[in-house]
């Protein structure tokens, strides 16, 4: 896959082979079908509202800063309303030099006017009539980009035209420069609507990045682009493409990521250089200080440059003053300013600037948040020392841990340890090293670290980080457990935390009995942190046992306790894992929509604020949940994200599960070559003690065996699944065993799976697992009525692929009208499953569901079927009735009907009842 160049940022282009160009929006995403240009991502609702204002009112003005997509919105509205009783007449505001003559902005529509007042007055009176005449029977739409740059006479003309109610206006105004009063009166007087374009929502910004790159982008790189661009669409386009020009995008495990940290747009350099060239030296110094430091309190800045320089830099719009918890602070007005200036500085410049920052900050009494991290970096870069520096580094290391800046955590820790043998610094260093690049030091220097510990809290940190490295990275579980047993702790809190840590390792090894035994001993521990940690481990065990309701109840109780402040600084982390495990339990119960929506609601925050372990688990959960819902392409995207997180953590045992999930999704989507490449990678992963994850991987790889030619076929898949089920039952993982037997039934082994499933589901909780057992029994009995009942249960849970497969089985087991109806239902459900291919779905070939509709068209059809009138549909989407009629005509053509009644009949025939 190649990242597109700028010339290919169009949205209808095709490659020479006829396939969509790599710059086309992601396959399977609704945007790709709708053909949305980059600057309209996240703006479709605005386009609809503006079009409604134009069609049903006097028009609208779209306001926003440079790069917000104002012109793109205008273009989209003009395209939407053209030919529907509106005649667009486009002009543009002129720069100051072009506004000398009256009505200069309208010179293409209004004849030249003399400068005397009488001529201007006549033009105002007659100009509207001339404008209406240009419409040739249609109401003219005056389209004015940069409306705020119109001369005063032209603005007066626009005002009069709107008062006549014979002309509509579609205009754009920049909000990052002063607008003339004549422009503001247009909306202040209520003549037109005003709609403001702010930054893109985070998810829309992420979508735009992935659309431009041409594939899924890793969360950390999306976070980087977000931080640089603050959601400004043009800045996103510029930044992504400049990185393409510089070879800054690389692909790993199917995810694109930025190859380096120095992300910026070189074309911005000329603009910045011209702004700095005329600035006083003190202003340039302040800009460079902020380029390296990022943020500086106003008090600190005034210790480096005079106050007048700060005021001048703000006046020149180079710096902005913000309110921070510790008072007023300064930032550069845009991250690209910092990126550009940093590239211009050599090592001596940076050292000098960091020295100025260190001198300014170390003399201040209160430092917190970002300022604390800035001060720490200044001390590290300049080699500052002393007791004051040690304390600052320790506090900064704690703050960096919360910010997931693990390399900085490690640097702060080792420097504090070097300066004073402060054991707090050792704890920080090991925590950071456990995730940063220098992991081997954690094991190789264990004896040294252990001897340096002053208390059990620090000893626990050393044991924890060393155990993680032995177990997860060196593949030495016995050594990890031996380490814990050979180094007992005395202090109750840390002895309890060590026990719950051991419980985690036993759960990973598949020894659920031992894991639960250790956890239950500590559920009533007098230290609430120990009890809460034991509950987290126990929730996962309850899920494996098939006790989803119990797991949800315990997770919700743990979340409440962890959120009330009693766990101190550890509370948010414990609460997060209770929340995440609750989501997984909801999925096991069959509450798939809740499980997905709850994860999507927190995913941006988890990606930005937690370490990769948490985000990797959440992405794995989303991959698993979307696969259960029958969306293999969407699931593949999240499995890739999880793989990237665990690659960053160097945890091959964790990575094998999402990697196998990716193989299954690619195989189920018919992407054979990609599935083979992913399968080779999984098969090359050495065995690992993460037995549960390896068993899950084995179940997922059976999908590839079943649907990919030359990889074992159905017989090989069934053999693998039976082995996985037996392994899962041996270590008490009922949920995994049920999932494996369910796949056996789906792959043609219902006779073999029905018995084990009936036994396994007897004690489990929820709706999903019993449905699997009933499906296998009905498949084995070829009972169409029982299968139809199971299919409806799957539909109620939003397990649409399972529902489609079960309806396909109904069609096979029945005949006549019943078979035809079941086949249509299966096809309609399968159409929503992103091209999924399974052995059972092969039997719905030839069915005729509705043709693909855009999301907006599907919503209109849903409302129409529900009995909504055209006016009610228009009100629902803030459209005109004429716009709704246009949508309906397109839908009629696609479906092959001529009236709303015929459309409703077609929906009834093709959709589940």
Residue pairs with C-beta under 8 A, 6 or more apart in sequence:
1 22
1 214
1 215
1 251
2 22
2 214
3 22
3 213
3 214
3 244
3 249
3 256
4 21
4 22
4 23
4 212
4 214
4 244
5 241
5 244
5 245
6 241
8 21
8 22
8 23
9 23
9 37
9 38
9 212
9 237
9 241
10 23
10 37
11 24
11 25
11 35
11 36
11 37
11 38
12 35
13 21
13 23
13 24
14 20
14 21
15 21
15 22
20 27
20 32
22 214
22 215
23 211
23 212
23 214
24 32
24 214
25 31
25 32
25 36
25 211
26 32
26 210
26 211
26 214
26 215
26 216
27 633
28 633
28 634
28 834
28 835
29 207
29 211
30 854
30 855
31 41
31 207
31 211
33 852
33 854
34 44
34 854
34 855
36 44
37 72
38 208
38 211
38 212
38 233
38 236
38 237
39 69
39 71
39 72
39 233
39 234
39 237
40 47
40 69
40 72
40 73
40 76
41 200
41 204
41 207
41 208
41 211
41 233
42 200
42 201
42 204
42 205
42 207
42 208
42 233
43 69
43 72
43 73
43 76
43 197
45 878
46 62
46 73
46 195
46 197
47 73
47 76
47 77
47 80
48 877
48 878
48 879
48 883
49 60
49 193
49 195
49 878
50 60
50 62
50 73
50 77
50 170
50 193
50 195
51 77
51 80
51 81
51 879
51 880
51 883
52 874
52 878
52 879
52 880
52 883
53 59
53 60
53 192
53 193
54 60
54 77
54 81
54 86
54 141
54 168
54 170
55 81
55 84
55 85
55 86
55 880
55 882
55 883
56 880
57 168
57 192
57 193
58 162
58 165
58 168
58 169
58 191
58 192
59 141
59 142
59 162
59 168
59 169
59 170
59 171
59 192
59 193
60 169
60 170
60 171
60 192
60 193
60 194
60 195
61 147
61 169
61 170
61 171
61 172
61 173
61 183
61 186
61 187
61 192
61 193
61 194
61 195
62 70
62 73
62 74
62 170
62 171
62 172
62 173
62 195
62 197
63 70
63 172
63 173
63 174
63 175
63 194
63 195
63 196
63 197
64 70
64 172
64 174
64 175
64 196
64 197
64 198
65 174
65 175
65 176
65 232
66 174
66 176
66 234
67 232
67 233
67 234
67 235
68 197
68 198
68 199
68 232
68 233
68 234
69 197
69 233
69 234
70 145
70 172
70 173
70 174
70 197
71 145
71 172
72 233
73 172
73 197
74 143
74 145
74 170
74 171
74 172
77 170
78 88
78 90
78 141
78 143
78 170
80 883
81 88
81 141
82 88
84 882
84 883
84 886
85 138
85 139
85 882
86 138
86 139
86 140
86 141
86 168
87 134
87 135
87 136
87 138
87 139
87 140
87 141
88 140
88 141
88 143
88 170
89 109
89 131
89 134
89 135
89 140
89 141
89 142
89 143
90 143
90 144
90 145
91 105
91 106
91 108
91 109
91 142
91 143
91 144
92 105
92 144
92 145
92 146
92 149
93 105
93 144
93 145
93 146
93 147
93 148
93 149
93 150
94 104
94 105
94 149
94 150
94 151
95 149
96 149
98 104
99 105
99 149
99 150
99 151
101 107
101 112
101 113
101 115
101 151
102 113
102 115
102 120
102 123
102 151
102 153
102 154
103 110
103 113
103 120
103 123
103 127
103 151
103 153
103 154
103 157
104 151
104 154
105 144
105 149
105 150
105 151
105 154
106 127
106 150
106 154
106 157
109 130
109 131
109 134
110 123
110 127
110 130
110 131
110 157
111 123
111 130
113 119
113 120
113 123
113 153
114 120
120 153
123 153
123 157
124 156
124 157
124 160
127 157
127 160
127 161
128 157
128 160
128 161
128 164
128 166
128 167
131 140
131 142
131 161
131 167
132 140
132 166
132 167
134 140
139 166
139 167
139 168
140 166
140 167
140 168
141 167
141 168
141 169
141 170
142 158
142 161
142 167
142 168
142 169
142 170
142 171
143 170
143 171
144 150
144 158
144 169
144 170
144 171
144 172
145 171
145 172
146 172
146 173
146 174
147 155
147 158
147 171
147 172
147 173
147 183
147 186
148 173
148 174
148 177
148 179
148 180
148 183
150 158
150 180
150 182
150 183
152 180
152 182
155 180
155 182
155 183
155 186
156 182
158 169
158 171
158 186
159 182
159 185
159 186
159 189
159 191
161 167
161 169
162 169
162 186
162 191
162 192
163 191
169 186
169 191
169 192
171 183
171 186
171 192
173 179
173 183
175 196
185 191
186 192
187 193
187 194
198 231
199 205
199 230
199 231
199 232
200 208
200 231
200 232
200 233
200 236
201 231
202 226
202 231
202 604
203 604
205 222
205 225
205 226
205 229
205 231
205 233
205 236
206 217
206 222
206 226
208 233
208 236
208 237
209 217
209 221
209 222
209 225
209 236
209 240
210 216
210 217
210 222
210 256
212 236
212 237
212 240
212 241
213 240
213 244
213 249
213 256
214 256
215 251
215 254
215 255
215 256
216 254
216 255
216 256
216 637
216 640
216 641
217 225
217 255
217 256
217 257
218 255
218 256
218 257
218 641
218 644
219 607
219 615
219 619
219 641
219 644
219 645
220 257
220 607
220 648
221 256
221 257
221 258
222 607
223 607
223 608
224 258
224 261
224 263
225 236
225 239
225 240
225 258
225 263
227 335
228 235
228 239
228 263
228 264
228 335
228 336
228 339
229 235
229 236
229 239
229 335
230 334
230 335
235 265
235 334
235 336
238 265
238 267
238 268
239 263
239 264
239 265
239 336
242 248
242 264
242 265
242 266
242 267
243 249
243 258
243 263
246 266
247 259
248 258
248 259
248 260
248 263
249 256
249 257
249 258
249 259
250 256
250 257
250 258
250 259
251 257
252 644
252 647
253 640
253 643
253 644
253 647
253 659
253 662
253 681
254 636
254 640
254 643
254 662
254 674
254 678
255 640
255 641
255 643
255 644
257 644
262 339
262 342
262 343
263 339
264 336
264 339
264 340
264 343
265 336
265 339
265 340
266 340
268 336
268 337
268 340
269 340
269 343
269 344
272 337
272 340
272 341
275 316
275 318
276 283
276 284
276 287
276 318
279 287
279 312
279 313
279 316
279 318
280 309
280 312
282 305
282 306
282 308
282 309
282 312
283 305
283 309
283 312
283 313
283 316
283 318
285 304
285 305
285 309
286 301
286 304
286 305
286 309
286 310
286 313
286 318
286 319
286 330
287 313
287 318
287 319
287 332
287 337
287 341
288 341
288 345
288 349
288 353
289 296
289 301
289 304
289 305
289 353
289 356
289 357
290 296
290 319
290 330
290 331
290 332
290 338
291 332
291 337
291 338
291 341
291 342
291 345
291 353
292 342
292 345
292 350
292 353
292 354
292 357
293 353
293 354
293 357
293 374
293 377
293 378
294 331
294 338
294 370
294 374
295 324
295 329
295 330
295 331
295 370
295 371
295 374
296 304
296 329
296 330
296 357
296 360
296 361
296 371
296 374
297 324
297 326
297 327
297 328
297 329
297 330
297 361
297 364
297 371
298 310
298 321
298 327
298 328
298 329
298 330
299 327
299 364
300 357
300 360
300 361
300 364
300 371
301 310
301 330
301 360
302 310
303 359
303 360
303 363
304 356
304 357
304 360
310 319
310 330
313 319
314 320
314 321
317 333
318 332
318 333
318 337
319 330
319 331
319 332
319 333
320 330
320 331
320 332
320 333
321 328
321 329
321 330
322 328
322 329
322 330
322 331
323 329
324 369
324 370
324 371
325 368
325 369
326 366
326 367
326 368
326 369
326 371
329 371
332 338
345 353
350 381
351 381
351 382
354 377
354 378
354 381
354 382
355 378
355 382
357 374
357 375
357 378
358 375
358 378
358 379
358 381
358 382
358 384
361 367
361 371
361 374
361 375
361 378
362 375
362 379
362 384
362 388
362 389
362 392
367 375
367 392
367 395
368 399
369 399
372 392
372 395
372 396
372 399
373 396
373 399
373 400
373 403
373 405
373 408
375 392
375 396
376 392
376 393
376 396
376 397
376 400
376 408
376 412
377 408
378 384
379 389
379 392
379 393
379 415
380 393
380 411
380 412
380 415
385 419
386 419
387 420
389 419
390 416
390 419
390 420
390 422
390 425
393 412
393 413
393 415
393 416
393 419
393 425
394 412
394 416
394 422
394 424
394 425
394 428
396 408
396 412
397 408
397 409
397 412
397 413
397 416
397 425
397 428
397 432
398 428
400 406
400 408
400 409
400 412
400 432
401 409
401 428
401 431
401 432
402 609
403 609
404 609
404 610
404 611
404 612
406 431
406 432
406 435
406 436
406 611
407 432
407 436
407 437
408 432
409 428
409 429
409 431
409 432
409 436
410 428
410 429
410 431
410 432
410 433
410 436
410 438
411 432
412 425
412 428
412 432
413 425
413 426
413 427
413 428
413 429
413 430
413 431
413 432
414 425
414 429
415 425
416 422
416 424
416 425
416 428
416 429
417 423
417 425
417 426
417 429
417 452
418 425
419 425
421 452
423 452
423 453
423 454
423 455
423 458
424 458
426 449
426 452
426 453
426 458
426 461
426 462
427 457
427 458
427 461
430 442
430 449
430 461
430 462
430 465
431 461
431 465
433 439
433 441
433 442
433 465
434 442
434 465
434 468
434 469
435 611
435 612
435 649
439 469
439 473
439 650
440 469
442 449
442 465
442 466
442 468
442 469
443 466
443 469
443 470
443 474
446 462
446 466
446 483
449 462
449 466
450 459
450 462
450 487
453 459
453 462
455 491
456 489
456 490
456 491
456 493
456 494
456 495
457 491
457 493
457 494
459 487
459 489
459 494
460 489
460 494
460 497
460 498
463 483
463 484
463 487
463 489
463 498
463 501
464 498
464 501
466 483
467 480
467 483
467 484
467 501
467 505
470 476
470 477
470 479
470 480
470 483
471 477
471 480
471 505
471 508
471 689
472 649
472 650
472 651
472 653
472 654
472 690
473 650
473 651
473 652
475 652
475 653
475 686
475 687
475 688
475 689
477 505
477 508
477 509
477 689
480 505
481 502
481 505
484 498
484 501
484 502
484 505
488 495
488 498
489 495
489 498
492 525
492 526
492 527
492 530
493 527
493 529
493 530
496 522
496 525
496 527
496 530
496 533
496 534
497 529
497 530
497 533
499 518
499 521
499 522
500 518
500 519
500 522
500 530
500 533
500 534
500 536
500 537
502 518
503 514
503 515
503 516
503 518
503 519
503 534
503 537
504 515
504 537
506 512
506 514
506 515
506 518
507 515
507 537
507 540
507 541
507 692
508 653
508 689
508 690
508 691
508 692
508 693
509 689
509 691
510 691
510 692
510 695
510 727
510 730
510 731
510 733
511 731
512 541
512 544
512 545
512 731
512 732
512 733
513 732
515 537
515 541
516 538
516 541
518 534
519 534
519 535
519 537
519 538
519 541
520 534
520 538
521 534
522 530
522 531
522 533
522 534
523 531
523 534
523 535
523 538
524 531
525 531
525 534
528 561
528 566
528 567
529 567
529 568
529 570
529 574
532 558
532 561
532 562
532 567
532 570
532 574
533 574
535 554
535 555
535 557
535 558
535 578
536 558
536 574
536 577
536 578
536 581
538 554
539 551
539 554
539 555
539 558
539 578
539 581
539 582
539 585
540 551
540 581
542 548
542 550
542 551
542 554
542 585
543 551
543 581
543 584
543 585
543 588
543 735
544 692
544 732
544 733
544 734
544 735
544 736
545 732
545 733
545 734
545 735
546 588
546 734
546 735
546 738
546 760
546 761
546 763
546 764
546 765
546 766
546 769
547 763
547 764
547 765
548 585
548 586
548 588
548 589
548 764
548 765
548 766
549 589
549 765
549 766
550 765
551 581
551 582
551 585
551 588
552 582
552 585
552 586
552 589
555 578
555 579
555 581
555 582
555 585
556 578
556 582
558 574
558 575
558 578
559 575
559 578
559 579
559 582
561 567
562 571
562 572
562 574
562 575
562 578
563 571
563 575
564 571
565 571
567 574
573 610
576 606
576 610
576 614
577 614
579 598
579 602
580 599
580 614
580 617
580 618
580 621
582 598
583 594
583 595
583 598
583 599
583 621
583 625
584 595
584 621
584 624
586 592
586 594
586 595
586 598
587 595
587 621
587 624
587 625
587 628
587 768
588 735
588 766
588 768
588 769
589 765
589 766
589 767
589 768
590 766
590 767
590 768
590 769
590 771
590 797
590 799
591 766
591 797
592 625
592 628
592 629
592 768
592 797
592 798
592 799
593 798
595 621
595 625
596 622
596 625
596 626
596 629
599 618
599 621
599 622
599 625
600 622
602 618
603 615
603 618
603 619
603 622
606 614
606 615
606 618
607 615
612 645
612 646
612 648
612 649
613 645
613 649
615 641
615 645
616 641
616 642
616 644
616 645
616 646
616 649
616 654
616 658
617 642
619 638
619 639
619 641
619 642
619 645
619 658
620 638
620 639
620 642
620 657
620 658
620 661
622 635
622 638
623 635
623 636
623 637
623 638
623 639
623 641
623 642
623 658
623 661
623 662
623 665
624 635
624 661
625 635
626 632
626 634
626 635
626 638
627 635
627 661
627 664
627 665
628 768
628 799
628 801
628 802
629 798
629 799
629 800
629 801
630 799
630 800
630 801
630 802
630 803
630 804
630 829
630 832
630 833
630 834
630 836
631 833
631 834
632 664
632 665
632 666
632 668
632 669
632 833
632 834
632 835
632 836
633 665
633 669
633 834
633 835
634 834
635 661
635 665
636 661
636 662
636 665
636 666
636 669
639 658
639 659
639 661
639 662
639 665
640 658
640 662
642 655
642 657
642 658
642 661
643 655
643 658
643 659
643 662
646 652
646 654
646 655
646 658
647 655
652 685
652 686
652 688
653 688
653 689
653 690
653 693
653 694
654 690
654 693
655 685
656 682
656 685
656 688
656 690
656 693
656 694
656 697
657 693
657 696
657 697
657 700
659 678
659 681
659 682
659 685
659 697
660 682
660 696
660 697
660 698
660 700
660 701
661 700
662 678
663 675
663 678
663 679
663 682
663 700
663 701
663 703
663 704
664 700
664 701
664 703
664 704
666 672
666 674
666 675
666 678
667 675
667 703
667 704
667 706
667 707
667 708
668 703
668 707
668 836
668 837
668 838
669 834
669 835
669 836
669 837
670 835
670 837
672 708
672 709
675 704
675 708
676 708
679 701
679 704
679 711
682 697
682 701
687 694
688 694
691 727
691 731
692 731
692 733
692 736
695 724
695 727
695 728
695 733
695 736
696 736
698 720
698 723
698 724
698 727
699 720
699 721
699 724
699 736
699 739
699 740
699 743
701 720
702 716
702 717
702 718
702 720
702 721
702 724
702 743
702 747
703 717
703 743
704 711
705 711
705 712
705 713
705 714
705 716
705 717
705 720
706 712
706 713
706 714
706 716
706 717
706 747
706 838
706 839
707 837
707 838
707 839
712 719
712 720
714 747
714 748
714 839
717 743
717 747
718 744
718 747
718 748
718 749
718 752
721 740
721 741
721 743
721 744
721 747
721 749
722 740
722 744
722 752
724 736
724 737
724 740
725 736
725 737
725 740
725 741
725 744
725 756
728 734
728 736
728 737
728 740
729 737
729 760
734 760
734 763
734 764
735 764
735 769
737 756
737 760
738 757
738 760
738 761
738 764
738 769
738 772
738 773
739 772
741 753
741 756
741 757
741 760
741 772
741 776
742 753
742 757
742 772
742 775
742 776
744 750
744 752
744 753
744 776
745 753
745 754
745 757
745 772
745 775
745 776
745 779
745 780
746 805
746 838
746 839
746 840
747 839
748 839
750 776
750 777
750 779
750 780
751 780
753 776
754 773
754 776
754 777
754 779
754 780
757 772
757 773
757 776
757 777
758 773
758 777
760 769
760 773
761 769
761 770
761 772
761 773
764 770
767 793
767 796
767 797
768 797
768 799
771 790
771 793
771 794
771 797
771 799
771 802
774 786
774 789
774 790
774 793
775 787
775 790
775 794
775 802
775 806
777 786
778 786
778 787
778 789
778 790
778 809
779 787
779 809
782 813
783 813
784 810
784 813
784 814
784 818
784 822
787 806
787 807
787 809
787 810
787 813
788 806
788 807
788 810
788 822
790 806
791 803
791 806
791 807
791 810
791 825
792 803
794 800
794 802
794 803
794 806
795 803
795 829
795 912
800 829
800 832
800 833
801 829
801 830
801 833
801 836
801 838
801 841
803 829
803 912
804 826
804 827
804 829
804 830
804 833
804 841
804 844
805 826
805 838
805 840
805 841
806 840
807 822
807 823
807 825
807 826
807 829
807 844
807 912
808 822
808 823
808 826
808 830
808 840
808 841
808 843
808 844
809 840
809 843
810 818
810 819
810 822
810 826
811 819
811 820
811 822
811 823
811 826
811 843
811 844
812 819
812 843
814 822
823 844
823 846
823 847
824 847
824 848
824 849
824 909
824 910
825 911
825 912
825 913
826 841
826 843
826 844
826 847
827 844
827 847
827 848
827 849
827 910
828 847
828 849
828 850
828 910
828 911
828 912
829 912
830 836
830 841
830 844
830 849
831 849
831 850
831 852
848 910
849 910
849 911
850 895
850 906
850 907
850 910
850 911
851 894
851 895
853 861
853 891
853 894
856 877
856 887
857 887
857 890
857 891
857 894
859 877
860 873
860 877
860 884
860 887
860 888
860 891
861 891
861 903
861 907
863 872
863 873
863 876
864 873
864 888
864 900
864 903
864 904
865 904
865 907
865 908
868 876
870 881
870 884
870 885
870 888
871 881
873 879
873 884
874 880
874 881
874 883
874 884
877 884
888 900
888 903
891 903
892 898
892 899
892 902
892 903
895 903
895 906
896 906
897 903
897 905
897 906
